[in-house]
Amino acid sequence: MNESVGRPVSRVEGADKVTGRARYTADTPVDGVTFAALVQSEIPHGSVTAESVAAAAALAATAPGVLHVLTPLNCPALHVLPEELTWDLPLERRPPLSDLSVQHVGQHLAMVVADTPENAAHAASLMSFDYERAPASLSAAQVQADPPVADDGHGAVRHGAYRPDHFVKLTEEKLQDRRGPEVEPQGIRVEATYTTPENAHYPIELSATIAQWDGDTLVVHDSTRWITGERRALAAWLGIPEDRIRILSPLVGGAFGSKSFLWMHVVLCAVAARAVRRPVKLVLTRNQMFTSTGHRPPTEQRISLVADDTGALASTEHHTLTETSTVAHFCEPTGLSTRFLYRSPRLEVSHTVARINAPTPCFMRGPGEAPGLFALEVAMDELAEATNRDPLQLRLAHVTDHDQTNGRPWSAADLAGCYLAGARRFGWENRPMMPRTLSRNGVQVGWGMATATYPGRRMPAGCRVQTLRDGRVRFSAATHEIGTGVRTVMAQVASDASGLPLDRVSFDSGDSAFPDAPYSGASQTTATVGSAVFAAAREWKRRLGGRTLAAEGVSAELADELSFTVTSDGAPDGDAASQSFGAHFCEVEVDEALGRATVTRWVAVMDCGRVLNPKLAANQVMGGITFGVGMALLEQVPHDPHTAQPLGEYYVPTHADRPHFDISFLERPDYALDPIGVRGIGEIGTCGVSAAIANAIHHATGKRLRALPITLEALLEPSGPEQEGVLRP
């Protein structure tokens, strides 16, 4: 029997990636290509004068090699997106270059097209504008404190604060929720405010677009992980049918959320390509990615936990203040996990979003769960300390066997098993309760832990099967290879379900001409596209019947019979709820003389359903943890409080920051979610990581730090009782 699933198969594109043969958007050769450069706003709010725009465009047009200068004065009128694409998704309501107003620093004000990238950049550098400045809202606190500002009257530009009902299209994931008594009960109370800063996605692959027209058909090469959604939004902006647009994205490097949606530069490339009647290529600069492709917005989270004398939770409150732009909706859903994670008779969760003059935020790996679990899991450690409980034992006592938001049991979940297995592998039983107890080589040592969780999701998808005359079989879907091994795992699923050897099967993605699939996000691709591939492979095997494929190939008639398309539905309606869980345990060393925290050891145990490829699954969790290490200790985008310009550099973890990893999985196949028993692994690795590090730092130093990132200044001064013991190397 063929058994590809469960094997640590290497990525099918791995050799191409490490040898440089892998082709990303910016590597795509296109005949006759021209090059674009963006000109961006330098102020957060106001407008540019028409006279200065005209003068700047005229000056740029005289520069060497310039073919076209696109500005608000000559940009063809673009359509407004339908409300269904903007009311609960971070797609902008205001078309690019639609007027002379400015809503944030970095807003696109012009695009220059030239014969070389150097000429385009030079011409763009010549363009400067006269601004008429207007008061700017630069923080959520300012929006709440200032008098209300009137909207533009058309709904495209909005001000003030609001409370959204749910997270994106997931109406059951309520952003305002409560249960139990109205009044908070008496008891042992822990209340604190936790803050997370603006984070940048900072992928290795810069966002790039190549747009070209073939008659009235638009072909776009783009670094995107939602080719079918981009096609839909681009068709709406341009006012043309979707079937006249093809999106190609063979490989995506570093998605993290920044490549989930159609960004304004893609639309402008399409407009410019039509104007010059040649393909137009744009590669964003590293600086432009901070203002042009989304970010994780800052959050301020107030958590209140009330427990009785035994440590049992009686009440949980989690209130979040976050930010979005004035031209699009996005809410960082930090409180979603709080609604169900720990047994709590009383619950109150709220999210308030302030519209500020800043670029539009969007999903970032572990949206909501990553910053939300930082706050909740540090608060749980504070409650453990207040009730004199071990942090692990407190969490074990509050594990639930059902989703508290709807009463449905978990379909296949074992959070307690993750806790116990992780504690055993880490040696948690040797952890002293008192902070500042452990040291090694003259530095403080601390042990911390936190819970990880992320939803199990599945959406409809299609899969095409093409049987070739030489007997090879190609499966395809309009999904994406974002570096997680999608093509590899899909080939493994197809191999097992069809009975074909793995070397006779391939999986193609990255083309909107393939059968429809959703965005590669929300940790759903394996469950979603895998279900379609599984159904297609089973149908292929059924059609083959008792026949065998001859070594010399197959007839044209048989190849046609074995070539078809199938579709797979979304998650089935049932009595059970699908949710992934995990437990993180970490060790840190804190050198208080230098203000340096180093994560030295990490144990993670995950319950994510069936594991199709243990090598790729472990790599995903390692990547997620590394992502969380950056979030905890390094990453933030500071801004000048007066100009709103980004300041300084952006630091991310390197291999030198990598702890020793011990990653394992509890295999609990979730057949209630999909026929292959999987739940997504992509984002759960990040969830809870920053809290585990903050809790370990508290154990090392006695300092309870509630703001990310944990900086050098926060670590320099020792606090708490003197060390009482030594942990040997």
Disulfide bonds with the S-S distance in Angstrom:
none
